[in-house]
Structures are given as structure tokens and as C-alpha cells.
């Protein structure tokens, strides 16, 4: 059916992978005739790409759905993605929600729209987890100068606290050849920087017998690509050869995101993680030896089941000892169906929040030290415009956020700068090097 003249609005919750997939969904709807408008505008179709990694993700997803229904009660409203895959019946209780599409069906959304008239009853279309095996390419686009390229989906790890394998299915990816073709498409669209995203990108290549290291070598040769950043990579999969390749490359940026989750080996065992604190520390040490100014971001979960006060203090001390740049601290959230619910010791909710705040405070201290260490250095920045159109910002190779006055000629272009000082909002002030 042709939907020419109809308007579609999108809301994405959660991770960068979701953002890239929303772009793929929007592209398919554009082909069907839809014009994309902002989520705050009146539209004929609202698509909410949901998140269910935490209870807050569930809540935010429900709120977004209700906002869309309120904005235009006559519009078709579709909830897609992880929350839809995990709890379709729960979502179907929201009055005015027309479609609930799982993680396979969301890429076929046009098949379920019909005449775009409101449904009398919420329709649910999902696939059993064991039958989710296809890999769907996604390439984000829009107002950013960077694009997020999906290179992998699903996860085979089944960490005790994590719901994602139950929402995304088994680990899968396309071939290196096809992934490189997607990267070339991004370059043709004008993107100068690509960020690789997925659920467990270090696990790339299982279906084809290839591997993540070989993918990076191939992407490193893509003509016209100025910058390539890797997303979150598990410590056990961040091999020395990958770190060495990034250190030697002019395209691969010195920017790492490594999930730790806990600095206590006992808690890591309860979480069923595949590494020790010793291995994690060795990865950080290797990066620092080869790239002293590299950005190293680390994920940590505060208050998981089984984490005593002693465990938390051990974790905090370990993380404080690491030469990292920033922490992404998450408060533990119980997820039905996960093995962590069987762990006897439960951390009180208020204590979880306190521990999270301590990690956040530590993160601010680490980030300030990292930024301060880099002041006076000369860097390259890829500029993107801010929403106010009066200023523009961007990131250095090693992921330091800078901001300066607006210059249209510099948007989506690289420029050499000197880092001068840290501004009130946390961005670094610069001067251009001509």
C-alpha cells in the first residue's frame, strides 16, 4: 500500500543499537511513502522502539507510548523491539496501542499497517526466540555527522543479571564482505565517522567463521572513511591484536568501551561473566602502554544480587585503581526470567542508589582528570551543529567533547584544534590551529 502524504514519528529508547535499527525502520517506511516528523508533532503513525534492559526502560517505553496516543488519538501507534518481544501481553493492556511487534517483526512493519486505521484490539506479532535467526542490517542517519553501523545482534553469554539474550536471541552477524559494503554506503551518504554497534560486537563472525579482528582490518581499508570507532567490547574478546591494530591505525580511534560490571571476582562469578579483574586490568594496562591518551569508558552495575558491602568496597577500590576515563554506572534492576533472581542476598533499593551515586562521583573525578591531562594538546575534531544553531560541538579522536561558536562551513568537517580549558558545562574550550 502507498502511504504517500502520511507522516510517521519515532521514539527510540535504550542503546545505540536501537537507534541504528530505528533508522532502518524509518527507511522502510519512507520507501512506503511516509514523511518523517518529530515525535512531538502530530503524525499518522507513531513508532516507539522500546527498551527493557531495566525496569526504568520498561517505564520509559510505556510513557512514550501513552504520549503518542495522547498526542493524536486517531493515529496508529506501534510498539516494537525488546520490551515488545519480552512482554507483549503486558504492553497490549495499554488502551489505544495498535501494534506490538517483536525484534524480528519490527523490520517488516509495513506488512502490519493495513489501511492505517485504528485497531479495535491490540495486535501482537512476535516470533519465538529460538526462531529468531536472521540478521538485519541497520545504519543510523539523521542530523548527526557520525553514523552507527550495526555489525552484530544477539548474545550467547546469558549473564545471570541480563535479559537481553531473551529479547534478542542468539549471536549472529553478516559476512565481512557485506558489512564492508554497508560501511561504503555510509561513506557515500557523506558520513565521515562510523561507530560499530551491536549487542556483543566482539562476537562478530560466528555464522560465517570470521572474526571481529578481521572485520576491523577490512573496515580500516574503506576508502573515504575518516574515522572508525568500536562500540562496547567484552574484556575477554578485546584481544591484544585488536588493541595493537587500533594503536597503529589512523582510522580506528583510540576510544574503548569495556563492560566490567563489577570489580569483585566473587560478584563476577555470580554474574557468570567470562573474565576476572586481573584480565580486565591487563586490558587497561595494554591500552595505556600503546595509547597513553586513549579514552577508556567502563560499565559497572551497582547493587546486583549477592553484592555485600565488602564486595562493593572491593569493587570501588579496584575501579579507583584503574587508569580509566569514565564510568557508566547502572543501578541493578531485577529482570524476570534471569538467574540472578535465585541469588539469595538482595541489596536494598536505597543502598543500590547510594552505591550508584558513589560510582557516579568517582566517574566525574576520573573524567575531570582525563580532560585536564589533555589540556594544551592538539587534536582533530569532527564538528556537528548543536540544536541552538549558535554553537557547535564535536569529539576529538580520544572522545573529548569540545564546543565553540557556530561556523556552518565546519559542520561535518574535521579541523585541528588546541584544547584550552574546561567550560562550565563540562565541554572543553578550544582554539583553531590554522
Secondary structure as UniProt FT lines:
FT   TURN            4..5
FT   STRAND          7..12
FT   HELIX           16..31
FT   TURN            32..33
FT   STRAND          35..37
FT   TURN            39..40
FT   STRAND          45..50
FT   HELIX           55..71
FT   TURN            73..74
FT   STRAND          76..81
FT   HELIX           82..86
FT   HELIX           88..91
FT   TURN            92..93
FT   TURN            95..96
FT   STRAND          99..101
FT   TURN            103..104
FT   HELIX           105..112
FT   TURN            114..115
FT   STRAND          123..125
FT   HELIX           129..131
FT   STRAND          146..150
FT   TURN            160..161
FT   HELIX           164..168
FT   HELIX           176..188
FT   TURN            189..190
FT   STRAND          193..197
FT   HELIX           201..203
FT   TURN            204..209
FT   HELIX           212..219
FT   TURN            220..221
FT   TURN            223..224
FT   STRAND          227..230
FT   TURN            235..237
FT   HELIX           240..248
FT   STRAND          255..261
FT   HELIX           265..271
FT   HELIX           277..290
FT   TURN            292..293
FT   STRAND          295..302
FT   TURN            305..306
FT   HELIX           309..321
FT   STRAND          326..331
FT   TURN            336..337
FT   HELIX           339..342
FT   HELIX           349..374
FT   TURN            375..376
FT   STRAND          378..385
FT   TURN            387..388
FT   STRAND          391..396
FT   TURN            397..398
FT   STRAND          401..405
FT   HELIX           408..410
FT   TURN            411..412
FT   STRAND          414..422
FT   TURN            424..425
FT   STRAND          428..432
//
